[in-house]
Amino acid sequence: MDRSDITAALVIIGDEILSGRTQDANLAYLAKWLNEAGIQLHEVRVVQDIEDEIVAAVNPLRARYDYVFTTGGIGPTHDDITVDSVAAAFGVPVVVHPEAYRRMLEYYGEENFTEARKRMTRVPEGAELIDNPVSIAPGIRIENVFIMAGVPKIMQSMLEAIRGELKTGRKVWTQALTVHAPESKIAEGLGDIQAANPETSIGSYPFYHTGTPGAQIVIRSAAPEAIDTAMGAVMNMCDAAGFDTDHPTELQ
């Protein structure tokens, strides 16, 4: 890990994710969003709605990475225990946040501000609110941990609300090349190219299309010029071996 990198981890919380009843839609979005902001997502954990499991995930990650994001478990029902669990991780009590209470009371009105909805005004003591322009119930920040909704549209809106609060580092660029040849035939050459281009990370991902093997070569680096050099070497290797390739993708 480069010293100039800003790093993050994600804790996906929910029995429904682990059971397969719900497919997580936040990981890919968050990883791309963070990279564009100059933050590298380095680790992801999926845990049950069990306090001890959430604490055991959050505590080592918040010590290791610049930022930790959690998704899920901040709704109005009894099994939404993320707030309580993160409070336990920090060793602080759960309290009602007066501003969250005010916002939700104004939004729902006294008659519809049920006890269940009041649960969503609770935060670990000392936490700050993350605005939620979609459905008003706020996300929460405590130190370097961001407690976000599991609903993708709401989670995405919360990310935009904190964009200006995050310190950023280097963006890592990516370029891909599809090679129409068995991965085994390019493996040795790719290893040599990787060794000669230490500023890059070169990955090979095999596929079969209509019974024909191939591989997608993905090159990542914070230095676009390093990608250009490595990609040129990969294309030259393929040309020399007579392997067909598609045009490289644009840098992303």
C-alpha positions as CSV (number, residue, x, y, z in Angstrom):
1,M,0.0,0.0,0.0
2,D,1.4,3.4,-1.0
3,R,1.7,5.9,1.7
4,S,-0.3,8.4,-0.3
5,D,-3.2,6.1,-0.6
6,I,-6.4,6.8,1.3
7,T,-8.0,3.5,2.2
8,A,-11.5,2.2,3.1
9,A,-13.3,-0.9,4.1
10,L,-17.0,-1.9,3.8
11,V,-19.1,-3.9,6.3
12,I,-22.3,-5.2,4.7
13,I,-24.7,-6.1,7.5
14,G,-27.7,-8.3,7.1
15,D,-29.0,-11.9,7.4
16,E,-30.9,-11.4,4.1
17,I,-27.6,-10.9,2.2
18,L,-26.0,-14.0,3.6
19,S,-29.2,-16.1,3.0
20,G,-29.3,-15.1,-0.6
21,R,-32.8,-13.5,-0.3
22,T,-31.4,-10.1,-1.1
23,Q,-28.5,-9.4,-3.5
24,D,-26.2,-6.6,-2.4
25,A,-26.2,-3.7,-4.8
26,N,-24.0,-1.4,-2.9
27,L,-20.5,-2.9,-3.1
28,A,-19.8,-2.2,-6.8
29,Y,-21.3,1.3,-6.6
30,L,-19.3,2.2,-3.5
31,A,-16.0,0.8,-4.9
32,K,-16.3,2.8,-8.1
33,W,-17.5,6.0,-6.2
34,L,-14.6,5.8,-3.8
35,N,-12.0,5.3,-6.5
36,E,-13.3,8.3,-8.4
37,A,-12.9,10.2,-5.1
38,G,-9.3,9.0,-4.7
39,I,-10.1,6.4,-2.0
40,Q,-9.2,2.8,-2.4
41,L,-11.6,0.1,-1.1
42,H,-9.3,-2.6,0.3
43,E,-11.6,-5.0,2.2
44,V,-15.2,-6.0,2.4
45,R,-16.9,-8.2,5.1
46,V,-20.5,-9.5,5.2
47,V,-21.8,-10.2,8.6
48,Q,-25.0,-11.3,10.3
49,D,-27.4,-9.1,12.3
50,I,-25.5,-10.1,15.5
51,E,-23.9,-7.4,17.7
52,D,-20.8,-9.4,18.5
53,E,-20.2,-10.1,14.8
54,I,-20.6,-6.5,13.8
55,V,-18.3,-5.3,16.6
56,A,-15.7,-7.9,15.6
57,A,-15.8,-6.6,12.1
58,V,-15.9,-2.8,12.7
59,N,-13.2,-2.5,15.4
60,P,-10.2,-4.0,13.5
61,L,-11.2,-2.3,10.3
62,R,-11.5,1.2,11.8
63,A,-8.1,0.7,13.2
64,R,-6.6,-0.5,10.0
65,Y,-8.2,1.8,7.4
66,D,-8.8,5.5,7.0
67,Y,-12.6,5.0,6.6
68,V,-15.1,2.3,7.3
69,F,-18.5,2.2,5.7
70,T,-21.4,0.0,6.9
71,T,-24.6,-0.6,5.0
72,G,-27.8,-2.0,6.4
73,G,-29.5,-2.4,9.7
74,I,-30.5,1.2,10.5
75,G,-34.2,0.9,9.8
76,P,-37.1,1.0,12.3
77,T,-37.5,-2.7,13.2
78,H,-36.2,-4.8,16.1
79,D,-33.6,-6.5,14.0
80,D,-32.0,-3.2,12.8
81,I,-29.2,-3.2,15.3
82,T,-26.3,-1.5,13.5
83,V,-26.5,1.7,15.6
84,D,-26.4,-0.3,18.9
85,S,-23.6,-2.5,17.6
86,V,-21.4,0.4,16.4
87,A,-21.9,2.1,19.7
88,A,-20.8,-1.1,21.4
89,A,-17.7,-1.1,19.2
90,F,-16.8,2.4,20.4
91,G,-17.8,1.7,24.0
92,V,-20.4,4.5,24.1
93,P,-24.1,4.5,24.8
94,V,-26.9,5.0,22.3
95,V,-28.7,8.4,22.6
96,V,-31.4,10.2,20.7
97,H,-29.9,12.9,18.5
98,P,-32.0,16.0,18.9
99,E,-31.5,17.2,15.3
100,A,-32.5,13.8,13.9
101,Y,-35.6,13.9,16.2
102,R,-36.5,17.3,15.0
103,R,-36.1,16.5,11.4
104,M,-38.2,13.4,11.5
105,L,-40.9,14.9,13.7
106,E,-41.2,17.7,11.2
107,Y,-41.2,15.3,8.3
108,Y,-43.8,12.8,9.6
109,G,-45.8,15.0,12.0
110,E,-46.8,14.1,15.5
111,E,-49.5,11.7,14.5
112,N,-47.3,9.6,12.3
113,F,-44.1,9.8,14.3
114,T,-44.3,6.3,15.6
115,E,-42.1,4.6,18.2
116,A,-40.6,2.6,15.3
117,R,-39.7,5.7,13.4
118,K,-38.2,7.3,16.6
119,R,-35.7,4.4,16.6
120,M,-34.1,6.0,13.6
121,T,-33.2,9.1,15.6
122,R,-30.8,7.1,17.8
123,V,-27.1,7.4,17.4
124,P,-23.9,6.4,19.2
125,E,-23.1,9.2,21.6
126,G,-20.9,11.8,20.0
127,A,-21.9,10.9,16.5
128,E,-22.8,13.3,13.7
129,L,-25.6,13.0,11.2
130,I,-25.3,12.3,7.5
131,D,-28.1,13.9,5.4
132,N,-30.6,11.7,3.7
133,P,-32.5,13.8,1.1
134,V,-34.4,10.7,-0.1
135,S,-36.3,9.5,3.0
136,I,-35.1,12.0,5.8
137,A,-33.9,9.3,8.3
138,P,-30.2,10.2,8.6
139,G,-27.1,8.2,8.3
140,I,-24.5,8.5,11.0
141,R,-20.8,9.3,11.3
142,I,-18.7,8.5,14.4
143,E,-15.0,9.2,13.9
144,N,-13.9,7.3,10.8
145,V,-17.0,5.1,10.6
146,F,-19.9,5.9,8.3
147,I,-23.2,4.1,9.1
148,M,-25.2,4.1,5.9
149,A,-28.6,2.8,4.7
150,G,-28.8,-0.6,2.9
151,V,-31.3,0.7,0.3
152,P,-29.1,1.6,-2.7
153,K,-30.8,4.9,-3.6
154,I,-30.6,6.1,-0.1
155,M,-27.0,4.9,0.4
156,Q,-26.0,6.7,-2.8
157,S,-27.6,10.0,-1.6
158,M,-25.8,9.7,1.7
159,L,-22.5,9.3,-0.1
160,E,-23.0,12.6,-2.0
161,A,-23.8,14.2,1.3
162,I,-20.4,13.3,2.7
163,R,-18.3,13.8,-0.5
164,G,-16.8,17.1,0.8
165,E,-15.9,15.6,4.2
166,L,-13.5,12.9,2.9
167,K,-9.8,13.3,2.5
168,T,-8.7,12.0,-0.9
169,G,-5.6,10.4,-2.3
170,R,-4.6,9.0,-5.6
171,K,-7.1,7.7,-8.1
172,V,-6.2,4.3,-9.5
173,W,-6.8,4.1,-13.3
174,T,-7.8,0.9,-15.1
175,Q,-7.5,-0.3,-18.7
176,A,-8.5,-3.7,-20.1
177,L,-7.6,-5.8,-23.1
178,T,-9.4,-8.9,-24.3
179,V,-7.1,-11.6,-25.7
180,H,-8.6,-14.4,-27.7
181,A,-6.2,-17.1,-26.6
182,P,-6.0,-19.6,-23.6
183,E,-4.8,-17.9,-20.5
184,S,-2.2,-20.6,-20.0
185,K,-0.5,-19.4,-23.2
186,I,0.0,-15.9,-22.0
187,A,0.7,-16.6,-18.4
188,E,4.5,-16.7,-18.5
189,G,4.7,-13.5,-20.6
190,L,2.3,-11.7,-18.4
191,G,4.5,-12.5,-15.4
192,D,7.5,-11.1,-17.1
193,I,5.6,-7.9,-18.0
194,Q,4.4,-7.5,-14.4
195,A,7.9,-7.9,-13.1
196,A,9.1,-5.2,-15.5
197,N,6.3,-2.8,-14.6
198,P,6.2,-2.7,-10.8
199,E,4.1,0.5,-10.8
200,T,1.2,-1.5,-12.2
201,S,-1.1,-4.4,-11.1
202,I,-1.8,-6.8,-13.9
203,G,-4.7,-9.2,-13.6
204,S,-5.8,-12.0,-15.9
205,Y,-9.4,-13.2,-16.0
206,P,-10.2,-16.2,-18.2
207,F,-13.5,-16.7,-20.0
208,Y,-15.1,-19.1,-22.5
209,H,-17.3,-17.6,-25.2
210,T,-19.1,-20.0,-27.6
211,G,-16.6,-22.7,-26.6
212,T,-13.5,-20.5,-27.3
213,P,-11.2,-19.6,-24.5
214,G,-9.9,-16.2,-23.9
215,A,-8.8,-13.8,-21.1
216,Q,-9.3,-10.2,-20.2
217,I,-6.2,-8.5,-19.1
218,V,-6.8,-5.7,-16.6
219,I,-4.0,-3.2,-15.8
220,R,-4.3,-0.9,-12.8
221,S,-2.1,1.9,-11.7
222,A,-2.2,5.4,-10.2
223,A,0.1,6.5,-13.1
224,P,-1.6,6.4,-16.5
225,E,1.8,6.5,-18.3
226,A,2.7,3.2,-16.5
227,I,-0.5,1.6,-17.8
228,D,0.4,2.8,-21.3
229,T,3.8,1.1,-21.1
230,A,2.5,-2.1,-19.7
231,M,-0.4,-2.3,-22.1
232,G,2.0,-1.8,-25.0
233,A,4.1,-4.7,-23.8
234,V,1.0,-6.9,-23.5
235,M,-0.1,-6.1,-27.0
236,N,3.4,-6.6,-28.4
237,M,3.5,-10.0,-26.7
238,C,0.2,-11.0,-28.2
239,D,1.1,-9.8,-31.7
240,A,4.4,-11.7,-31.6
241,A,2.5,-14.9,-30.6
242,G,-0.2,-14.4,-33.2
243,F,-3.0,-14.0,-30.7
244,D,-6.0,-11.8,-31.7
245,T,-6.9,-9.0,-29.4
246,D,-9.7,-6.4,-29.2
247,H,-8.9,-2.7,-28.9
248,P,-8.0,-1.7,-25.3
249,T,-10.7,0.0,-23.4
250,E,-10.4,3.7,-22.5
251,L,-8.7,4.6,-19.2
252,Q,-11.2,4.6,-16.5
